[in-house]
Amino acid sequence: MESLDLKPFSQACQNNRAPILKHLRRLLDGAKTVLEVGSGTGQHAVHFAKSLPDVTWLASDLEEHHAGIRLWMAEYDLPNLRGPFVLDVNEPWPELPAIDAIYSANTAHIMAWPSVEQLFAKVGAQLSTGGLFVLYGPMNYGGSYTSESNERFDVWLKAQDPERGIRDFEKIQYLAQLAHLQALEDNEMPANNRLLVWRKA
Ligand SMILES: C[S@@+](CC[C@H](N)C(=O)[O-])C[C@H]1O[C@@H](n2cnc3c(N)ncnc32)[C@H](O)[C@@H]1O
């Protein structure tokens, strides 16, 4: 009898992992340990850990996602993938090893704004000088959507929860400044997403 595949699956993760990995290969050259905030299904964690064998990848998320992440981790059985750690940006972060970079995808538009503020404050506190923060997802610029599909997505997000929504790049950048994160890159990505990179001063 065939076993049922119960792993959670995101088509978006499947689609965006290659273009994100292209940047991570470059950005994480020489990095030893990377923390992922909001690992979700766990698909990015296994793909990036498998593709970047010199990096120890720490998966994390709210506890409700851990069972799914563990299913992906069990299938791939990668020596350089650890976790999942219970990490809620609104709570004290768990005891973690020294981290060279923090990566988070599609989280800023899902968390309420006060949680986004917490995310940046805690990223700034967690990273040592020179550490990178890489944030992937849709952004608005100058108060405007970058595409009609992003506008539709934002309406849909707010219908799910009024505290969700595509964030303004300028407000995100202000949080980064408060956290002593210097803007390094703003990369255009497929499907009207961005890959933003900061370095801890
Ligand atoms: C749309 S999913 C993105 C998952 C994955 N990174 C991806 O790109 O598919 C949003 C993620 O943000 C996480 N998240 C929401 N609120 C959070 C919080 N307060 N602390 C940490 N993660 C949170 C959710 O649990 C979820 O995994």
Ligand as a Chemical Component Dictionary entry (heavy atoms), coordinates in Angstrom:
data_LIG
# 
_chem_comp.id                   LIG 
_chem_comp.type                 NON-POLYMER 
_chem_comp.pdbx_formal_charge   0 
_chem_comp.three_letter_code    LIG 
# 
loop_
_chem_comp_atom.comp_id 
_chem_comp_atom.atom_id 
_chem_comp_atom.alt_atom_id 
_chem_comp_atom.type_symbol 
_chem_comp_atom.charge 
_chem_comp_atom.model_Cartn_x 
_chem_comp_atom.model_Cartn_y 
_chem_comp_atom.model_Cartn_z 
_chem_comp_atom.pdbx_ordinal 
LIG C1  C1  C 0  3.084 33.009 4.570  1  
LIG S1  S1  S 1  3.960 32.092 5.744  2  
LIG C2  C2  C 0  5.563 32.046 5.005  3  
LIG C3  C3  C 0  6.267 30.759 5.271  4  
LIG C4  C4  C 0  7.571 30.547 4.508  5  
LIG N1  N1  N 0  8.620 31.403 4.990  6  
LIG C5  C5  C 0  7.338 30.750 3.034  7  
LIG O1  O1  O 0  7.952 31.626 2.444  8  
LIG O2  O2  O -1 6.529 30.003 2.484  9  
LIG C6  C6  C 0  4.142 33.204 7.104  10 
LIG C7  C7  C 0  4.906 32.630 8.259  11 
LIG O3  O3  O 0  5.075 33.635 9.267  12 
LIG C8  C8  C 0  4.987 32.992 10.507 13 
LIG N2  N2  N 0  4.682 33.914 11.586 14 
LIG C9  C9  C 0  3.532 34.624 11.767 15 
LIG N3  N3  N 0  3.575 35.304 12.906 16 
LIG C10 C10 C 0  4.773 35.022 13.490 17 
LIG C11 C11 C 0  5.410 35.416 14.706 18 
LIG N4  N4  N 0  4.791 36.221 15.573 19 
LIG N5  N5  N 0  6.644 34.942 14.963 20 
LIG C12 C12 C 0  7.261 34.116 14.095 21 
LIG N6  N6  N 0  6.718 33.703 12.929 22 
LIG C13 C13 C 0  5.477 34.137 12.653 23 
LIG C14 C14 C 0  3.853 31.994 10.298 24 
LIG O4  O4  O 0  3.807 31.032 11.314 25 
LIG C15 C15 C 0  4.172 31.458 8.921  26 
LIG O5  O5  O 0  5.002 30.347 8.936  27 
# 
loop_
_chem_comp_bond.comp_id 
_chem_comp_bond.atom_id_1 
_chem_comp_bond.atom_id_2 
_chem_comp_bond.value_order 
_chem_comp_bond.pdbx_ordinal 
LIG C1  S1  SING 1  
LIG S1  C2  SING 2  
LIG S1  C6  SING 3  
LIG C2  C3  SING 4  
LIG C3  C4  SING 5  
LIG C4  N1  SING 6  
LIG C4  C5  SING 7  
LIG C5  O1  DOUB 8  
LIG C5  O2  SING 9  
LIG C6  C7  SING 10 
LIG C7  O3  SING 11 
LIG C7  C15 SING 12 
LIG O3  C8  SING 13 
LIG C8  N2  SING 14 
LIG C8  C14 SING 15 
LIG N2  C9  SING 16 
LIG N2  C13 SING 17 
LIG C9  N3  DOUB 18 
LIG N3  C10 SING 19 
LIG C10 C11 SING 20 
LIG C10 C13 DOUB 21 
LIG C11 N4  SING 22 
LIG C11 N5  DOUB 23 
LIG N5  C12 SING 24 
LIG C12 N6  DOUB 25 
LIG N6  C13 SING 26 
LIG C14 O4  SING 27 
LIG C14 C15 SING 28 
LIG C15 O5  SING 29 
# 
